[in-house]
Amino acid sequence: MPGTPEEERARFDALVAEADAVSVDGWDFSWLDGRATEQRPSWGYARAMGEWLGRAHAALDIQTGGGEVLASAPKLPPLTVATESWPPNIARATARLHPLGVVVVADADEPPLPFGDAAFDLVTSRHPVTTWWTEIARVLRPGGTYFSQQVGPASVFELVEYFLGPQPPEARGARDPQRAGAEAEAAGLEVVDLRLETLRTEFFDIGAVVYFLRKVIWMVPGFTVGQYRPQLAALHHLIETEGPFVAHTTRFLIEARKPR
């Protein structure tokens, strides 16, 4: 139960200050343990990615973040390369992946990829901001596979629209898996698997919301605590009095193969 207004305001200030000060480098969300939950897709991307890596000879992980998912694989190919664009993540990925024999390449996440044609038999990417299909097709060897979990349409839009108001239909329909499949095929790849799931996400305190929006910067572009403090205070009161803020995450899995 919420306390007095003074107690609620003090709790709000403490939660926000803590979440605003913690590092958001890398792609590890363990800080949210006990403060937010996100239902996981049924396909188990990290496990499935690990299985693909265990069979590959030369693999590329695009937009690896801090290398957290790649480093979790039980076995890596003899040649494994990861790209990342954000300097803090490059440093984290290098420290985490170099001891595993992975080459980390600083890349702007724009074409062209800094690799020769047909360099890899496996390309992976978890939650890429943009997928450059023609480049993926170019660096894949004939018979090679692209395996990726991506953010789907209108993901966590309950939270986005709380801060930004109703979004236009084109924003809600962005990241459509069918469009991704069509773009993959237009680049010369064969779509082998394409699945979409809608998953429940809950935020148990306002600190979790602040941390999430600081880390996932494209949800509310330019988010700062100072700019959105009144909305954060109102949302804090809502969570304190009515319970967790519920949103829905969308994820899709795509597997595409380059014809032999």
C-alpha positions as CSV (number, residue, x, y, z in Angstrom):
1,M,0.0,0.0,0.0
2,P,1.2,3.5,-0.7
3,G,2.3,5.7,2.2
4,T,1.8,9.4,2.8
5,P,2.4,11.7,-0.1
6,E,5.8,12.7,1.4
7,E,6.8,9.0,1.7
8,E,5.6,8.3,-1.9
9,R,7.6,11.3,-3.2
10,A,10.7,10.2,-1.3
11,R,10.4,6.7,-2.7
12,F,9.9,8.1,-6.2
13,D,13.0,10.3,-5.9
14,A,15.1,7.4,-4.6
15,L,14.0,5.0,-7.3
16,V,14.5,7.4,-10.1
17,A,17.9,8.6,-8.9
18,E,19.1,5.0,-8.6
19,A,17.9,4.1,-12.1
20,D,19.3,7.3,-13.6
21,A,22.8,6.7,-12.2
22,V,23.3,3.0,-13.0
23,S,25.3,2.1,-16.2
24,V,23.3,1.0,-19.2
25,D,26.3,-0.2,-21.2
26,G,26.0,-3.6,-22.8
27,W,22.9,-5.7,-23.4
28,D,22.6,-7.3,-20.0
29,F,19.2,-6.6,-18.3
30,S,20.0,-8.4,-15.0
31,W,19.6,-5.1,-13.2
32,L,15.9,-5.5,-13.7
33,D,15.7,-8.8,-11.9
34,G,12.9,-8.5,-9.4
35,R,11.8,-5.1,-10.8
36,A,10.4,-6.1,-14.2
37,T,9.6,-9.3,-16.0
38,E,9.4,-10.2,-19.7
39,Q,7.9,-13.4,-21.0
40,R,10.3,-15.2,-23.2
41,P,9.6,-16.5,-26.8
42,S,8.9,-20.2,-27.0
43,W,11.8,-20.8,-29.4
44,G,14.6,-20.0,-26.9
45,Y,16.8,-17.9,-29.1
46,A,20.1,-18.1,-27.1
47,R,19.9,-21.9,-27.0
48,A,19.0,-22.2,-30.7
49,M,21.7,-19.8,-31.7
50,G,24.2,-21.9,-29.7
51,E,23.2,-24.9,-31.6
52,W,23.7,-23.1,-34.9
53,L,27.1,-21.9,-33.8
54,G,28.1,-25.4,-32.8
55,R,27.7,-26.6,-36.4
56,A,29.2,-23.6,-38.1
57,H,32.8,-23.1,-39.4
58,A,32.8,-19.3,-39.8
59,A,30.2,-17.1,-38.1
60,L,29.3,-13.4,-37.9
61,D,27.2,-11.9,-35.1
62,I,26.0,-8.5,-36.1
63,Q,25.2,-5.8,-33.5
64,T,26.4,-8.0,-30.8
65,G,25.9,-5.4,-28.0
66,G,28.2,-6.3,-25.1
67,G,28.6,-9.8,-26.5
68,E,26.4,-11.3,-23.8
69,V,24.4,-13.7,-26.0
70,L,27.3,-14.8,-28.2
71,A,29.4,-15.5,-25.1
72,S,26.7,-17.8,-23.8
73,A,27.2,-20.3,-26.7
74,P,28.7,-23.6,-25.5
75,K,30.9,-23.9,-28.6
76,L,32.0,-21.3,-31.1
77,P,33.2,-21.8,-34.7
78,P,36.9,-21.7,-35.4
79,L,36.3,-18.3,-37.0
80,T,33.9,-16.1,-35.1
81,V,33.5,-12.4,-35.7
82,A,31.2,-9.9,-34.0
83,T,30.4,-6.3,-35.0
84,E,29.2,-3.4,-32.8
85,S,28.8,0.3,-33.3
86,W,28.4,1.9,-29.8
87,P,31.8,2.6,-28.2
88,P,30.9,1.5,-24.6
89,N,29.5,-1.8,-26.0
90,I,32.6,-2.3,-28.2
91,A,34.8,-2.1,-25.1
92,R,32.5,-4.6,-23.2
93,A,32.3,-7.0,-26.1
94,T,36.0,-6.9,-26.6
95,A,36.7,-7.7,-23.0
96,R,34.1,-10.5,-22.9
97,L,34.7,-12.1,-26.4
98,H,38.5,-11.8,-27.0
99,P,39.3,-14.4,-24.4
100,L,36.9,-16.8,-26.3
101,G,38.8,-16.2,-29.6
102,V,36.2,-13.9,-31.1
103,V,37.3,-11.0,-33.2
104,V,35.3,-7.8,-32.4
105,V,35.0,-5.3,-35.2
106,A,33.9,-1.7,-34.7
107,D,31.3,-1.1,-37.5
108,A,28.8,1.7,-38.1
109,D,25.9,-0.7,-38.7
110,E,25.5,0.7,-42.2
111,P,26.4,-0.9,-45.5
112,P,28.8,-2.2,-46.5
113,L,29.7,-4.8,-43.9
114,P,33.6,-4.8,-43.7
115,F,33.9,-8.3,-45.0
116,G,34.4,-10.0,-48.3
117,D,31.8,-11.9,-50.3
118,A,30.8,-15.4,-49.1
119,A,32.9,-15.0,-45.9
120,F,30.6,-16.8,-43.5
121,D,28.3,-19.8,-43.4
122,L,26.3,-18.4,-40.5
123,V,25.2,-14.8,-39.7
124,T,23.3,-14.2,-36.5
125,S,21.8,-11.1,-34.9
126,R,19.6,-10.6,-31.8
127,H,17.4,-7.5,-31.9
128,P,19.2,-5.6,-34.7
129,V,18.2,-2.0,-35.1
130,T,18.3,-2.4,-38.9
131,T,18.7,-5.5,-41.1
132,W,20.7,-4.9,-44.3
133,W,19.5,-7.8,-46.3
134,T,21.6,-7.4,-49.4
135,E,24.8,-7.2,-47.3
136,I,23.8,-10.3,-45.3
137,A,23.2,-12.2,-48.6
138,R,26.5,-11.0,-49.9
139,V,28.7,-12.1,-47.0
140,L,26.9,-15.5,-46.7
141,R,28.4,-18.5,-48.4
142,P,26.0,-20.5,-50.7
143,G,24.0,-22.7,-48.4
144,G,24.7,-20.4,-45.5
145,T,22.1,-19.3,-42.9
146,Y,20.9,-16.0,-41.4
147,F,19.4,-16.7,-37.9
148,S,17.9,-13.8,-36.0
149,Q,15.4,-12.8,-33.3
150,Q,14.0,-9.3,-33.9
151,V,11.7,-6.8,-32.2
152,G,8.3,-7.0,-33.7
153,P,5.6,-4.5,-34.5
154,A,4.2,-2.1,-31.8
155,S,6.5,-3.7,-29.1
156,V,5.9,-2.3,-25.6
157,F,3.8,0.4,-27.2
158,E,1.7,0.8,-24.1
159,L,4.8,2.4,-22.5
160,V,5.8,4.3,-25.6
161,E,2.3,5.8,-26.0
162,Y,2.1,6.6,-22.3
163,F,5.0,9.1,-22.8
164,L,4.5,10.1,-26.5
165,G,0.8,9.8,-26.9
166,P,-1.0,7.8,-29.7
167,Q,1.4,6.8,-32.5
168,P,0.5,6.8,-36.2
169,P,-0.4,3.5,-37.9
170,E,2.9,3.4,-39.8
171,A,4.8,3.5,-36.4
172,R,2.7,0.7,-35.0
173,G,3.2,-1.4,-38.1
174,A,7.0,-1.0,-38.4
175,R,9.2,-4.1,-37.9
176,D,6.6,-6.3,-39.5
177,P,7.9,-9.8,-39.9
178,Q,6.1,-10.4,-43.2
179,R,7.9,-7.3,-44.6
180,A,11.2,-8.7,-43.3
181,G,10.6,-12.0,-45.0
182,A,9.8,-10.2,-48.3
183,E,13.0,-8.1,-48.0
184,A,15.0,-11.2,-47.3
185,E,13.6,-12.9,-50.4
186,A,14.2,-9.8,-52.5
187,A,17.9,-10.0,-51.5
188,G,18.0,-13.6,-52.9
189,L,17.5,-15.5,-49.6
190,E,15.0,-18.3,-49.0
191,V,12.9,-17.8,-45.8
192,V,12.9,-21.2,-44.0
193,D,11.2,-20.1,-40.7
194,L,9.3,-17.0,-39.7
195,R,7.4,-16.8,-36.4
196,L,5.8,-14.0,-34.4
197,E,4.8,-14.0,-30.7
198,T,3.2,-11.4,-28.4
199,L,4.6,-11.6,-24.8
200,R,3.6,-10.0,-21.5
201,T,5.9,-7.5,-19.9
202,E,5.5,-6.0,-16.4
203,F,7.3,-3.1,-14.7
204,F,7.1,-3.3,-10.9
205,D,8.6,0.1,-10.0
206,I,9.4,3.4,-11.7
207,G,13.1,2.7,-11.5
208,A,12.6,-0.2,-13.9
209,V,10.8,2.1,-16.4
210,V,13.6,4.7,-16.2
211,Y,16.3,2.0,-16.7
212,F,14.5,0.4,-19.6
213,L,14.0,3.7,-21.4
214,R,17.6,4.8,-20.9
215,K,18.8,1.5,-22.2
216,V,16.4,0.9,-25.1
217,I,16.9,4.4,-26.5
218,W,14.6,4.1,-29.6
219,M,11.5,3.5,-27.5
220,V,11.2,7.2,-26.4
221,P,13.9,9.0,-28.4
222,G,15.8,11.5,-26.4
223,F,14.4,10.3,-23.1
224,T,15.7,11.9,-19.9
225,V,14.4,11.9,-16.4
226,G,14.4,15.7,-16.4
227,Q,12.2,16.0,-19.5
228,Y,9.7,13.4,-18.5
229,R,9.6,13.9,-14.7
230,P,5.9,14.8,-14.4
231,Q,4.9,11.8,-16.4
232,L,7.2,9.5,-14.4
233,A,5.8,10.8,-11.1
234,A,2.2,10.1,-12.4
235,L,3.2,6.6,-13.5
236,H,5.0,6.0,-10.2
237,H,1.7,6.8,-8.4
238,L,-0.2,4.5,-10.7
239,I,2.2,1.6,-10.1
240,E,2.2,2.2,-6.3
241,T,-1.6,2.3,-6.1
242,E,-2.8,-0.1,-8.8
243,G,0.1,-2.5,-9.3
244,P,2.6,-3.3,-12.1
245,F,2.5,-1.4,-15.4
246,V,1.7,-4.0,-18.0
247,A,2.8,-3.8,-21.6
248,H,3.2,-6.3,-24.5
249,T,6.5,-7.2,-26.2
250,T,6.5,-8.6,-29.7
251,R,9.3,-10.7,-31.1
252,F,9.8,-12.6,-34.3
253,L,12.2,-15.3,-35.3
254,I,13.5,-15.4,-38.9
255,E,15.7,-18.1,-40.5
256,A,16.8,-17.5,-44.1
257,R,19.1,-19.5,-46.3
258,K,21.3,-18.5,-49.2
259,P,20.7,-20.9,-52.1
260,R,23.5,-23.2,-53.1
